[in-house]
Amino acid sequence: MKHMISLGKIHLLFLGFCFLVGFSQEKQYSFKAFGVTPEVVPTALYKKLQNASNINERITYLDEIAQVFLTSGNADSLIHYSQRLKRALVLTRPQDTTSNIYKFKALFYQGIGAQKIGFMDKAISSFIEGIEATNTHTYFNTAFKLELAQTYLLKGNPEKVKPIIDELEISKKHPELYLRYLVLLSGYQIFINDFNSAQTTISNGLSENFIEEYFKAKLQLQLQLAEIKFKQNDFKQSIAMSTAIKDQALQQGIFDVYIAAVLNEGRCYVFLKDYQIAEIALNTAYVNALQWHRLELKQKIIKALVQLYNTKGDYKNAFNLMTQYQAVNNTIAENQNQLLVSDLELKYETLKKEKEIDKLREDQLVKQAEIERQKTIKFAFLIGFLIILIPVILLLVVYYQKLQAQSLLNTQKEAINKQEVKALMQSQELTLVKNTISVQRKERDRIARELHDSIGGNLAAIKLKMNNLGDSHPDFKKILQQLDATYDQVREISHSLIPKEFENSSFTELIDNYIQNFSQDPSVNLRFNAYPDEAINNLETHFRLALFNILKELITNAFKHAQASEIEIQLTLISEDNSIELIYEDDGVGFNVNKTNKGMGLSNLEKRVKALQGSFSINSAINRGTVITISIPQ
């Protein structure tokens, strides 16, 4: 009789639901209830199973069908095919590796099916059995632990979830396990209201480049985000997210996620006081949960409907639903074996503690072995120390004698060092004096050149112009005499500023001495030739000074940049053209004339040549040496 009353209530609920579905279609809300379980397994796969020629093929097809039901969330069918897979495995060799893998899969499917229906104790039993049957840190061992923790979370036992989460070490080498771990972790963080950490966990999962290959995990993570928005009272955003998830889940045939998304929408509409849409959504979810035999989901939906009817003041329907809620609880309780689960949990915890004790013992043995090893090392060290002690004493005596000798030697070295420091200081002083003299000489050269070239030239020009004017002016001769006197004084000052070497040595000798003092590198062969010597030595002093500076510039640049082993400089006086030809040549690294900017050295060289109204040309290539030709009129 009670069963008939219950069926009558369900029938009335379904009729009322049909009316609400019609209303939802007018309002453009999309909720789909399944009168029958959708076909998710291809017919061809059933035919392959039916026509399997041997037990191995049959096991393979049973596993493929179970995986389809695992993805779609059809709990009853998943349990059914896990049992068929178990029965088929009885006919295989028990120690076969492939057979063991399928046994683990059958146990896993059985646990997931029980979890989806709401038989949490049965699920816990299956997962603990799987953990005990597999080796630690293997794929299936990790999968069983993940789902055990998920089941504890669904039961509302977060204190049992945290140790498993802390124990698990899952890398991205197994993307499916990694994403299921993130679903578990974010669900736990939401349960304890740590929403910021949950959002970070979910974002990490959704940003992985392999997320699209695991579409169900992607939708589950997105549904967790919608749950966060619901708990933060952002109901409109939660509805928008749930709607998108619902549509994708329906399109892909992931019906357990679809039902959960519809349930979340219904809860949100209750809080938004849109009771008609809330009733449509929740009744849709209820009909689907009823069709799919999802008792755990029915509990959640009935709770939401009770809240809806209480809010509306429809206490009669709320009371009737509470009666149904109690009936669902009784159904779940009748199918549970709490004593067996408690026993299994105790065994599991005992096994964990035994493993911890074994590890502690192993660590203790390692420490004990290390202590013994240290004792052996210390004893050997002591024996070795005693063996070495006598020779060490003898060595100390010898060392003391050597120390005295070393002390005497150090005293002598200190005296030598003082002499070396003194010599170095004298050398530095000498270098400083030489540098000072060099600077003074350069300054004298510059002033002499300026006096001779600039002021002397100007005076000569003035005298020439006055000669052209004629001597009609009475003071003309007197002015010319003053100009001559001034010009002579400029020449005398200019000549007095010219270095003494130019008076005491011939030009070619001066160049040879300079080259000899400059070149200290035996790997560089520097040759200088002047022809004819006598004519070149008899050139005017200021001209010789200018040539000397040009040669110094060439030689300095060669040693700085050319990296040459052979350098040759040829200076020739050509009487026919009344000019001086200077040719410089080396076999150094050379440079690209068109691309290389002129440095300070080449720029100074060019300026000196132009000051003498001469011409200047460079012929060079990378790794082919350099040739510089200078022509200066006398």
Backbone torsions as a table, in degrees:
resi	resn	phi	psi	omega
1	MET	NA	-45.8	178.8
2	LYS	-60.7	-39.1	-179.7
3	HIS	-62.1	-40.4	179.3
4	MET	-66.2	-40.8	177.9
5	ILE	-61.4	-43.2	-180.0
6	SER	-61.2	-43.1	179.0
7	LEU	-64.4	-35.7	178.7
8	GLY	-65.2	-40.6	177.9
9	LYS	-63.6	-42.3	179.9
10	ILE	-64.2	-39.5	-179.6
11	HIS	-63.2	-46.5	178.2
12	LEU	-61.1	-41.5	178.7
13	LEU	-60.1	-41.9	-179.0
14	PHE	-66.0	-40.1	178.2
15	LEU	-63.2	-44.7	177.6
16	GLY	-62.4	-37.3	178.9
17	PHE	-63.7	-40.9	179.0
18	CYS	-60.8	-40.4	176.5
19	PHE	-61.2	-44.3	-178.9
20	LEU	-66.7	-34.8	176.8
21	VAL	-61.9	-40.8	176.4
22	GLY	-61.0	-41.1	177.0
23	PHE	-62.4	-40.9	-178.6
24	SER	-65.3	-33.3	179.7
25	GLN	-68.3	-35.2	176.4
26	GLU	-66.2	-37.1	-177.1
27	LYS	-87.0	1.2	177.3
28	GLN	67.5	34.0	172.0
29	TYR	-97.8	141.9	-172.2
30	SER	-112.0	103.7	173.0
31	PHE	-133.2	134.5	-175.5
32	LYS	-122.6	124.4	175.0
33	ALA	-105.3	142.5	-177.6
34	PHE	-103.5	114.6	176.6
35	GLY	-68.1	-31.9	176.0
36	VAL	-129.3	161.8	178.9
37	THR	-68.0	126.9	-178.7
38	PRO	-62.7	145.8	175.9
39	GLU	-80.0	112.8	-178.0
40	VAL	-109.9	-18.0	-179.0
41	VAL	-94.8	128.0	178.1
42	PRO	-59.5	140.2	179.5
43	THR	-58.5	-35.1	-178.9
44	ALA	-60.5	-33.3	-179.6
45	LEU	-70.1	-38.7	175.4
46	TYR	-61.8	-41.1	179.9
47	LYS	-64.4	-40.6	177.0
48	LYS	-60.3	-40.9	178.5
49	LEU	-63.6	-42.8	-178.3
50	GLN	-64.7	-35.4	-175.5
51	ASN	-98.5	12.2	-178.6
52	ALA	-58.2	133.4	-174.0
53	SER	-88.1	-18.6	179.8
54	ASN	-148.6	172.0	-174.1
55	ILE	-66.1	-34.0	-179.4
56	ASN	-66.2	-42.4	176.3
57	GLU	-62.6	-42.2	-178.8
58	ARG	-60.7	-43.8	178.9
59	ILE	-62.3	-42.3	-179.8
60	THR	-60.5	-45.5	-178.0
61	TYR	-70.7	-37.0	175.4
62	LEU	-60.3	-41.8	178.9
63	ASP	-65.0	-42.3	179.8
64	GLU	-62.6	-41.9	178.8
65	ILE	-65.4	-42.1	178.9
66	ALA	-61.3	-38.8	178.9
67	GLN	-63.9	-36.8	176.8
68	VAL	-62.3	-45.4	179.2
69	PHE	-67.9	-30.8	176.0
70	LEU	-62.9	-43.5	-179.9
71	THR	-68.4	-43.2	-176.4
72	SER	-75.3	-21.4	179.1
73	GLY	88.1	19.0	178.7
74	ASN	-82.5	96.7	-170.5
75	ALA	-68.9	-45.1	-178.3
76	ASP	-59.2	-47.0	-178.8
77	SER	-66.7	-34.3	179.0
78	LEU	-63.7	-44.3	178.2
79	ILE	-64.9	-42.0	-179.1
80	HIS	-57.8	-47.1	-177.1
81	TYR	-76.8	-23.5	173.3
82	SER	-66.9	-37.3	178.2
83	GLN	-68.7	-40.9	177.8
84	ARG	-63.9	-38.2	178.4
85	LEU	-64.5	-40.5	177.7
86	LYS	-61.8	-44.6	-178.6
87	ARG	-64.8	-37.5	179.6
88	ALA	-67.4	-33.4	-177.6
89	LEU	-70.8	-19.1	178.2
90	VAL	-61.2	-29.1	-176.8
91	LEU	-83.7	-0.9	-178.9
92	THR	-101.4	171.1	177.9
93	ARG	-69.9	129.3	-172.1
94	PRO	-66.4	-29.9	-176.0
95	GLN	-95.2	2.4	-179.3
96	ASP	-67.1	134.9	-176.3
97	THR	-61.2	-45.6	179.6
98	THR	-62.5	-40.0	178.4
99	SER	-61.0	-42.7	178.9
100	ASN	-62.3	-40.2	179.4
101	ILE	-60.0	-44.8	-179.6
102	TYR	-69.0	-30.6	175.2
103	LYS	-64.2	-42.4	177.4
104	PHE	-63.4	-40.4	179.7
105	LYS	-63.5	-44.5	179.8
106	ALA	-59.8	-42.7	178.4
107	LEU	-64.4	-38.8	179.6
108	PHE	-66.0	-46.9	179.2
109	TYR	-60.3	-41.2	180.0
110	GLN	-61.0	-44.4	179.8
111	GLY	-65.5	-43.0	179.7
112	ILE	-64.1	-42.1	179.0
113	GLY	-60.4	-46.3	178.6
114	ALA	-62.6	-39.7	178.7
115	GLN	-62.4	-44.1	-178.3
116	LYS	-65.1	-39.4	179.8
117	ILE	-68.5	-36.1	-177.5
118	GLY	119.7	2.8	176.9
119	PHE	-83.9	75.7	-171.2
120	MET	-65.1	-36.9	-178.7
121	ASP	-66.6	-38.6	175.8
122	LYS	-63.6	-40.4	178.9
123	ALA	-62.8	-44.7	179.2
124	ILE	-59.9	-42.1	179.3
125	SER	-59.6	-45.1	-179.3
126	SER	-64.5	-42.9	-175.9
127	PHE	-70.3	-39.3	177.6
128	ILE	-65.6	-40.7	176.6
129	GLU	-59.9	-40.3	178.1
130	GLY	-66.3	-40.5	179.2
131	ILE	-62.1	-42.7	-178.8
132	GLU	-69.1	-27.2	-177.0
133	ALA	-85.7	-12.4	-176.3
134	THR	-113.8	158.9	178.6
135	ASN	-80.3	148.3	-179.5
136	THR	-61.5	143.0	176.6
137	HIS	69.8	9.2	173.1
138	THR	-84.8	170.4	-176.3
139	TYR	-59.9	-51.7	-175.7
140	PHE	-70.3	-34.9	177.0
141	ASN	-59.8	-44.3	178.0
142	THR	-65.0	-41.7	-179.8
143	ALA	-62.1	-43.5	178.8
144	PHE	-63.3	-41.5	179.9
145	LYS	-65.7	-39.2	177.8
146	LEU	-59.0	-48.6	-177.0
147	GLU	-73.2	-28.9	173.9
148	LEU	-62.8	-45.5	178.2
149	ALA	-63.7	-39.8	178.8
150	GLN	-62.4	-39.2	179.1
151	THR	-66.3	-43.0	176.4
152	TYR	-60.2	-37.8	179.5
153	LEU	-65.8	-42.4	178.1
154	LEU	-64.8	-31.1	177.5
155	LYS	-77.0	-12.7	-178.2
156	GLY	83.8	34.7	178.0
157	ASN	-116.4	70.0	-176.5
158	PRO	-64.0	-25.3	-179.6
159	GLU	-65.6	-22.8	176.4
160	LYS	-90.1	-15.1	-178.9
161	VAL	-80.0	-43.2	-172.9
162	LYS	-57.7	-46.2	179.8
163	PRO	-60.2	-36.4	180.0
164	ILE	-69.0	-42.0	178.1
165	ILE	-59.7	-43.9	-179.5
166	ASP	-66.1	-30.9	-177.0
167	GLU	-75.8	-34.0	-172.4
168	LEU	-71.7	136.9	174.0
169	GLU	-126.3	99.7	-173.7
170	ILE	-116.7	122.8	178.5
171	SER	-96.5	170.6	-179.8
172	LYS	-78.8	2.0	175.5
173	LYS	-66.1	-24.2	175.4
174	HIS	-116.9	83.1	-173.5
175	PRO	-55.9	-39.5	-177.3
176	GLU	-62.8	-47.7	178.2
177	LEU	-64.3	-39.7	-178.8
178	TYR	-61.1	-44.9	-178.8
179	LEU	-69.8	-37.4	176.6
180	ARG	-65.2	-34.2	175.4
181	TYR	-63.4	-42.0	179.0
182	LEU	-66.2	-36.9	175.6
183	VAL	-61.4	-45.2	178.6
184	LEU	-63.0	-49.4	-176.4
185	LEU	-61.8	-45.7	-180.0
186	SER	-65.6	-37.2	176.9
187	GLY	-62.8	-40.8	177.2
188	TYR	-64.8	-43.4	-179.7
189	GLN	-64.4	-36.7	175.8
190	ILE	-66.4	-40.9	-178.7
191	PHE	-58.9	-39.1	-179.3
192	ILE	-93.5	12.7	176.0
193	ASN	64.5	27.0	173.6
194	ASP	-93.3	74.4	-170.4
195	PHE	-70.0	-34.3	180.0
196	ASN	-63.4	-46.0	178.4
197	SER	-64.1	-38.4	179.7
198	ALA	-63.2	-43.2	179.2
199	GLN	-63.3	-39.0	177.4
200	THR	-63.2	-44.8	179.0
201	THR	-60.2	-45.3	-178.9
202	ILE	-65.1	-43.3	179.5
203	SER	-61.2	-39.8	177.6
204	ASN	-59.8	-42.9	180.0
205	GLY	-67.8	-44.6	-177.2
206	LEU	-70.4	-19.4	-179.3
207	SER	-88.3	-6.0	179.9
208	GLU	-67.7	141.8	-176.8
209	ASN	-71.2	-14.0	180.0
210	PHE	-99.8	8.1	-173.7
211	ILE	-63.3	-34.1	-177.8
212	GLU	-67.1	-22.1	179.1
213	GLU	-76.5	-15.0	-179.0
214	TYR	-124.4	75.5	-168.2
215	PHE	-66.5	-37.6	-179.2
216	LYS	-64.1	-43.2	177.8
217	ALA	-61.4	-38.5	177.7
218	LYS	-60.6	-47.4	179.7
219	LEU	-64.6	-37.9	178.9
220	GLN	-63.6	-40.8	177.4
221	LEU	-65.9	-41.3	178.2
222	GLN	-64.3	-37.1	178.0
223	LEU	-65.9	-32.9	174.9
224	GLN	-63.4	-39.0	176.3
225	LEU	-62.0	-42.8	177.9
226	ALA	-61.7	-36.5	177.6
227	GLU	-64.6	-39.8	177.3
228	ILE	-61.8	-45.5	179.2
229	LYS	-60.7	-38.3	177.6
230	PHE	-62.5	-45.9	-177.8
231	LYS	-70.0	-22.2	176.8
232	GLN	-91.2	9.2	178.8
233	ASN	65.2	20.0	173.9
234	ASP	-93.5	73.1	-169.3
235	PHE	-69.7	-36.8	-178.9
236	LYS	-65.1	-42.7	178.0
237	GLN	-66.0	-38.2	178.6
238	SER	-64.0	-39.2	177.7
239	ILE	-64.1	-45.6	-179.0
240	ALA	-59.4	-43.3	-179.9
241	MET	-68.1	-42.0	-179.2
242	SER	-65.0	-37.5	179.1
243	THR	-62.0	-45.8	179.5
244	ALA	-63.3	-42.0	179.2
245	ILE	-64.5	-44.0	-178.7
246	LYS	-58.7	-46.3	-178.6
247	ASP	-63.7	-43.5	179.8
248	GLN	-66.9	-40.1	-179.7
249	ALA	-64.3	-41.7	179.0
250	LEU	-64.6	-41.0	-179.4
251	GLN	-64.6	-36.6	-177.4
252	GLN	-91.1	-2.5	179.4
253	GLY	75.0	28.0	178.3
254	ILE	-100.1	82.6	-164.5
255	PHE	-77.7	-28.8	177.9
256	ASP	-66.0	-39.4	176.1
257	VAL	-67.4	-36.5	178.8
258	TYR	-60.3	-47.8	-178.3
259	ILE	-63.5	-42.2	179.6
260	ALA	-62.8	-38.7	179.0
261	ALA	-66.5	-41.0	177.6
262	VAL	-63.1	-43.2	177.7
263	LEU	-57.9	-44.0	-179.6
264	ASN	-64.2	-39.5	176.3
265	GLU	-60.1	-46.9	-178.9
266	GLY	-58.7	-44.8	178.9
267	ARG	-59.7	-41.1	-179.5
268	CYS	-64.3	-42.5	-179.6
269	TYR	-65.0	-30.5	175.4
270	VAL	-60.7	-47.0	-178.5
271	PHE	-71.0	-25.4	175.7
272	LEU	-84.4	0.1	179.4
273	LYS	62.5	24.6	172.6
274	ASP	-95.3	76.4	-166.5
275	TYR	-67.7	-34.9	-178.8
276	GLN	-63.0	-47.8	179.4
277	ILE	-66.7	-37.9	177.9
278	ALA	-60.0	-42.9	-179.4
279	GLU	-65.5	-39.9	177.6
280	ILE	-60.7	-49.8	-176.4
281	ALA	-62.0	-46.9	-176.0
282	LEU	-69.4	-38.6	177.1
283	ASN	-67.4	-35.5	174.2
284	THR	-60.0	-48.5	179.6
285	ALA	-61.8	-37.9	-178.7
286	TYR	-65.1	-46.7	-179.7
287	VAL	-60.4	-42.5	180.0
288	ASN	-66.7	-41.7	178.5
289	ALA	-63.5	-37.5	177.8
290	LEU	-64.6	-44.5	-178.8
291	GLN	-65.0	-37.1	-175.9
292	TRP	-92.0	2.4	177.6
293	HIS	57.9	46.1	179.1
294	ARG	-99.4	83.6	-174.3
295	LEU	-63.1	-41.8	-179.4
296	GLU	-62.9	-38.6	178.8
297	LEU	-71.7	-35.6	177.2
298	LYS	-60.4	-39.1	178.1
299	GLN	-58.4	-47.1	-179.3
300	LYS	-63.4	-42.6	-177.9
301	ILE	-66.7	-43.3	179.7
302	ILE	-61.6	-40.7	177.2
303	LYS	-57.8	-45.0	-179.8
304	ALA	-65.2	-39.5	178.6
305	LEU	-66.9	-39.4	176.8
306	VAL	-60.2	-44.8	177.9
307	GLN	-60.7	-40.6	179.8
308	LEU	-62.1	-49.6	-176.2
309	TYR	-69.6	-34.3	175.0
310	ASN	-63.2	-41.9	179.0
311	THR	-63.4	-38.4	179.6
312	LYS	-76.9	-14.4	-175.7
313	GLY	85.5	11.6	178.9
314	ASP	-90.7	76.1	-172.0
315	TYR	-73.1	-24.0	179.4
316	LYS	-64.7	-50.8	178.1
317	ASN	-63.7	-37.1	179.0
318	ALA	-61.4	-42.0	179.6
319	PHE	-65.7	-44.0	179.5
320	ASN	-59.9	-40.2	179.9
321	LEU	-67.7	-35.8	177.1
322	MET	-63.5	-34.7	175.8
323	THR	-63.0	-42.7	177.7
324	GLN	-65.4	-37.5	179.2
325	TYR	-60.3	-42.1	179.4
326	GLN	-66.5	-36.0	179.0
327	ALA	-65.2	-39.7	177.4
328	VAL	-63.8	-42.8	178.2
329	ASN	-59.4	-41.4	-180.0
330	ASN	-65.2	-40.2	179.2
331	THR	-61.5	-44.0	179.2
332	ILE	-63.5	-43.3	-177.8
333	ALA	-64.1	-38.0	-179.6
334	GLU	-64.8	-27.9	-176.9
335	ASN	-96.0	4.3	-179.6
336	GLN	-99.4	153.9	174.4
337	ASN	-128.5	80.6	-172.9
338	GLN	-61.3	-35.6	-178.6
339	LEU	-64.2	-43.6	179.6
340	LEU	-64.1	-42.5	-179.5
341	VAL	-64.5	-43.5	179.0
342	SER	-60.1	-40.8	178.8
343	ASP	-63.6	-43.4	179.1
344	LEU	-65.5	-41.4	178.5
345	GLU	-62.4	-40.8	178.4
346	LEU	-62.8	-43.0	178.0
347	LYS	-62.6	-41.1	-179.3
348	TYR	-64.0	-45.4	179.0
349	GLU	-65.5	-39.1	178.1
350	THR	-62.7	-42.0	179.1
351	LEU	-62.1	-41.3	178.5
352	LYS	-61.9	-44.3	-179.3
353	LYS	-65.9	-38.6	178.2
354	GLU	-62.7	-40.1	177.6
355	LYS	-64.2	-39.7	177.8
356	GLU	-63.9	-42.1	179.0
357	ILE	-63.6	-43.0	178.1
358	ASP	-60.1	-40.2	-179.8
359	LYS	-67.3	-39.6	177.5
360	LEU	-63.1	-41.6	178.2
361	ARG	-62.9	-42.6	179.2
362	GLU	-61.7	-43.1	177.7
363	ASP	-62.7	-39.4	179.7
364	GLN	-64.5	-41.7	177.9
365	LEU	-63.0	-40.4	178.5
366	VAL	-63.3	-42.9	179.2
367	LYS	-64.5	-41.6	179.6
368	GLN	-62.3	-42.5	178.0
369	ALA	-63.2	-37.5	178.8
370	GLU	-66.2	-40.1	178.1
371	ILE	-62.2	-45.4	178.8
372	GLU	-61.6	-40.4	179.5
373	ARG	-64.0	-40.9	178.8
374	GLN	-64.8	-38.7	177.5
375	LYS	-62.0	-44.6	179.4
376	THR	-61.0	-42.9	-180.0
377	ILE	-63.3	-43.3	-179.3
378	LYS	-64.4	-41.8	179.4
379	PHE	-63.2	-45.3	178.7
380	ALA	-62.6	-38.4	178.5
381	PHE	-63.4	-40.5	179.8
382	LEU	-63.8	-46.0	178.7
383	ILE	-60.8	-45.9	179.6
384	GLY	-61.8	-38.1	179.5
385	PHE	-63.2	-42.5	179.6
386	LEU	-65.6	-37.8	179.4
387	ILE	-65.4	-36.8	-175.6
388	ILE	-83.6	-20.4	-170.8
389	LEU	-58.2	-46.8	-176.9
390	ILE	-63.2	-50.0	176.9
391	PRO	-59.4	-32.0	179.9
392	VAL	-65.3	-40.4	178.8
393	ILE	-61.3	-44.5	177.6
394	LEU	-61.1	-41.2	179.1
395	LEU	-64.3	-35.8	179.0
396	LEU	-63.5	-39.1	177.9
397	VAL	-62.4	-48.0	178.8
398	VAL	-61.6	-39.4	-179.1
399	TYR	-63.0	-40.0	179.9
400	TYR	-62.3	-41.1	178.6
401	GLN	-64.3	-42.5	179.1
402	LYS	-66.8	-31.7	-179.8
403	LEU	-63.9	-40.3	177.8
404	GLN	-64.8	-43.2	178.0
405	ALA	-63.6	-37.6	179.9
406	GLN	-66.9	-36.5	178.7
407	SER	-61.4	-43.7	177.7
408	LEU	-63.7	-42.5	179.8
409	LEU	-63.5	-39.4	178.9
410	ASN	-63.0	-38.0	177.8
411	THR	-62.3	-43.5	178.8
412	GLN	-65.5	-41.2	179.1
413	LYS	-63.7	-38.0	179.7
414	GLU	-61.9	-41.2	178.2
415	ALA	-64.2	-42.3	178.6
416	ILE	-63.6	-40.8	179.8
417	ASN	-62.1	-39.6	178.2
418	LYS	-62.1	-41.8	178.4
419	GLN	-64.0	-40.9	179.4
420	GLU	-64.6	-41.2	178.1
421	VAL	-62.1	-41.8	179.2
422	LYS	-63.0	-44.1	179.1
423	ALA	-63.5	-38.7	179.5
424	LEU	-64.9	-41.9	178.2
425	MET	-63.2	-41.5	178.0
426	GLN	-63.3	-40.6	178.8
427	SER	-62.4	-42.0	179.1
428	GLN	-64.8	-40.2	177.5
429	GLU	-62.4	-42.0	179.3
430	LEU	-62.8	-42.5	178.6
431	THR	-61.9	-41.4	179.0
432	LEU	-62.2	-42.1	178.9
433	VAL	-63.1	-44.5	179.2
434	LYS	-60.1	-42.9	179.5
435	ASN	-63.4	-39.8	179.0
436	THR	-63.1	-44.9	179.3
437	ILE	-63.0	-39.7	-179.9
438	SER	-62.8	-43.6	179.2
439	VAL	-63.3	-43.6	178.7
440	GLN	-61.3	-42.0	-179.5
441	ARG	-62.4	-44.4	179.1
442	LYS	-61.9	-40.0	-179.7
443	GLU	-67.2	-39.3	176.8
444	ARG	-62.2	-43.1	179.0
445	ASP	-58.5	-44.3	-177.6
446	ARG	-64.1	-44.4	-178.6
447	ILE	-66.2	-41.4	179.5
448	ALA	-62.2	-42.3	-179.3
449	ARG	-65.3	-40.3	179.5
450	GLU	-65.5	-43.3	178.8
451	LEU	-62.1	-44.6	-175.8
452	HIS	-71.2	-47.5	-171.8
453	ASP	-80.1	-38.5	-172.2
454	SER	-92.1	-63.8	-175.1
455	ILE	-69.7	-42.7	179.3
456	GLY	-60.8	-42.3	179.2
457	GLY	-63.4	-40.1	179.4
458	ASN	-64.2	-42.1	180.0
459	LEU	-64.3	-41.0	179.0
460	ALA	-63.2	-39.1	179.5
461	ALA	-66.3	-40.0	179.3
462	ILE	-64.2	-42.2	-180.0
463	LYS	-63.3	-40.6	180.0
464	LEU	-62.9	-43.3	179.8
465	LYS	-64.7	-37.9	-178.9
466	MET	-69.3	-36.2	175.9
467	ASN	-61.5	-34.5	179.6
468	ASN	-72.2	-24.2	-178.2
469	LEU	-77.1	-22.0	-178.5
470	GLY	96.8	172.0	-174.7
471	ASP	-111.6	32.6	-178.6
472	SER	-72.0	-28.4	-178.1
473	HIS	-72.7	139.2	-176.1
474	PRO	-64.5	-30.1	-178.5
475	ASP	-94.8	9.7	-173.9
476	PHE	-59.4	-51.1	-176.6
477	LYS	-64.8	-35.5	-179.9
478	LYS	-64.8	-41.6	179.4
479	ILE	-65.0	-40.4	179.2
480	LEU	-62.2	-40.2	179.3
481	GLN	-63.3	-40.8	178.5
482	GLN	-64.7	-39.5	177.7
483	LEU	-62.2	-45.2	179.6
484	ASP	-60.6	-42.1	-179.0
485	ALA	-64.5	-42.6	178.9
486	THR	-63.0	-42.6	-179.3
487	TYR	-62.4	-42.1	178.9
488	ASP	-63.3	-39.9	178.8
489	GLN	-63.4	-40.7	178.4
490	VAL	-61.9	-42.8	-180.0
491	ARG	-63.6	-41.3	-179.9
492	GLU	-63.8	-42.6	179.1
493	ILE	-64.2	-42.8	-179.6
494	SER	-60.7	-46.6	-179.0
495	HIS	-68.5	-31.0	-179.6
496	SER	-70.5	-22.4	179.3
497	LEU	-85.9	-10.8	179.6
498	ILE	-71.6	135.5	-178.2
499	PRO	-53.4	149.7	-177.5
500	LYS	-64.8	-27.7	-177.7
501	GLU	-58.8	-32.4	-178.3
502	PHE	-69.9	-18.6	177.8
503	GLU	-92.5	-33.2	-173.9
504	ASN	-91.0	-20.1	-176.4
505	SER	-129.9	153.2	174.8
506	SER	-73.4	161.1	-175.7
507	PHE	-62.0	-47.9	-177.7
508	THR	-65.5	-36.5	177.6
509	GLU	-65.9	-39.3	178.9
510	LEU	-61.2	-42.9	179.4
511	ILE	-65.1	-44.4	179.5
512	ASP	-59.3	-42.9	178.7
513	ASN	-63.2	-41.3	-179.8
514	TYR	-61.6	-45.2	-179.5
515	ILE	-63.1	-41.2	-178.8
516	GLN	-64.8	-39.7	-179.8
517	ASN	-74.3	-32.2	-174.2
518	PHE	-76.5	-45.9	-172.0
519	SER	-88.2	108.5	175.5
520	GLN	-108.5	0.3	-176.4
521	ASP	-94.9	112.9	-178.0
522	PRO	-68.2	-16.3	-178.8
523	SER	-79.0	-7.6	-179.3
524	VAL	-111.3	124.7	178.4
525	ASN	-103.3	108.0	-177.4
526	LEU	-109.3	121.1	-179.2
527	ARG	-119.9	140.5	177.5
528	PHE	-129.6	130.4	178.8
529	ASN	-128.6	134.9	177.4
530	ALA	-127.6	134.4	-178.0
531	TYR	-145.2	131.4	-12.3
532	PRO	-80.2	142.3	-175.5
533	ASP	-56.7	-49.3	-172.8
534	GLU	-63.1	-44.4	-178.8
535	ALA	-63.8	-40.3	-179.0
536	ILE	-69.4	-37.5	179.1
537	ASN	-67.6	-22.8	-178.1
538	ASN	-92.9	6.1	176.6
539	LEU	-63.9	159.1	179.4
540	GLU	-59.6	150.3	-173.2
541	THR	-60.4	-46.1	-178.1
542	HIS	-65.2	-30.8	178.8
543	PHE	-70.1	-43.0	177.9
544	ARG	-63.1	-38.9	178.4
545	LEU	-62.2	-43.1	178.6
546	ALA	-63.4	-43.5	178.4
547	LEU	-62.5	-40.4	179.9
548	PHE	-60.3	-43.3	178.8
549	ASN	-65.5	-37.7	177.6
550	ILE	-63.8	-44.6	179.7
551	LEU	-63.5	-40.8	178.1
552	LYS	-60.9	-42.5	179.3
553	GLU	-61.4	-42.9	179.8
554	LEU	-62.5	-47.4	-176.7
555	ILE	-66.1	-42.4	178.8
556	THR	-60.4	-46.3	179.2
557	ASN	-61.8	-38.6	-178.5
558	ALA	-61.6	-45.6	-178.0
559	PHE	-73.4	-25.6	179.6
560	LYS	-78.0	-42.9	-166.1
561	HIS	-120.9	-28.4	-166.5
562	ALA	-72.5	-32.4	-174.4
563	GLN	54.3	43.4	-174.6
564	ALA	-97.7	154.8	173.3
565	SER	-102.4	-20.7	179.0
566	GLU	-128.7	123.8	176.5
567	ILE	-130.5	129.0	-179.9
568	GLU	-131.1	133.2	178.2
569	ILE	-124.4	125.8	-178.8
570	GLN	-118.2	121.8	178.2
571	LEU	-115.1	121.3	-174.4
572	THR	-130.8	133.5	174.6
573	LEU	-98.0	118.4	-178.8
574	ILE	-101.5	108.2	-175.2
575	SER	-70.4	-33.4	-178.3
576	GLU	-61.2	-42.7	-178.8
577	ASP	-93.5	-3.7	-176.6
578	ASN	53.2	51.1	-176.3
579	SER	-143.0	165.0	176.4
580	ILE	-110.2	127.8	177.1
581	GLU	-110.5	124.2	179.3
582	LEU	-118.7	122.4	180.0
583	ILE	-120.5	121.8	177.3
584	TYR	-109.8	136.1	-179.4
585	GLU	-145.5	135.6	174.7
586	ASP	-139.8	166.1	178.3
587	ASP	-109.2	34.0	-176.0
588	GLY	-80.4	-161.2	-174.2
589	VAL	-70.9	-22.1	179.7
590	GLY	66.2	-175.2	178.4
591	PHE	-162.8	166.0	178.6
592	ASN	-84.6	111.3	-174.7
593	VAL	-62.0	-34.4	-174.4
594	ASN	-79.5	-29.0	-173.9
595	LYS	-101.3	-25.9	-174.4
596	THR	-84.6	128.9	175.2
597	ASN	-72.7	145.8	178.7
598	LYS	-70.1	131.1	177.3
599	GLY	-82.7	-174.5	-179.4
600	MET	-62.5	-39.9	-177.7
601	GLY	-62.4	-50.4	-179.7
602	LEU	-65.3	-37.1	179.2
603	SER	-63.7	-45.1	178.0
604	ASN	-61.5	-41.0	179.9
605	LEU	-61.2	-45.2	-178.6
606	GLU	-65.4	-38.9	179.4
607	LYS	-64.9	-40.9	-180.0
608	ARG	-63.8	-40.9	-179.7
609	VAL	-66.6	-44.5	-179.8
610	LYS	-64.2	-32.9	178.0
611	ALA	-62.6	-27.1	177.4
612	LEU	-95.1	10.3	179.4
613	GLN	61.1	34.1	-180.0
614	GLY	-99.7	177.4	178.1
615	SER	-112.5	156.2	-169.6
616	PHE	-144.8	125.9	178.9
617	SER	-140.9	147.2	-178.9
618	ILE	-125.1	132.6	174.3
619	ASN	-125.2	111.4	-175.9
620	SER	-150.6	154.4	174.0
621	ALA	-148.3	155.6	-177.0
622	ILE	-62.7	128.2	-179.4
623	ASN	64.2	18.4	179.9
624	ARG	-122.5	8.3	179.6
625	GLY	81.5	-175.5	-175.8
626	THR	-140.0	139.8	174.1
627	VAL	-126.7	125.2	177.9
628	ILE	-119.2	127.8	-179.6
629	THR	-116.8	127.3	-179.3
630	ILE	-126.4	130.8	177.8
631	SER	-124.3	124.8	-176.0
632	ILE	-128.4	124.1	176.1
633	PRO	-72.7	148.2	178.8
634	GLN	-78.5	NA	NA
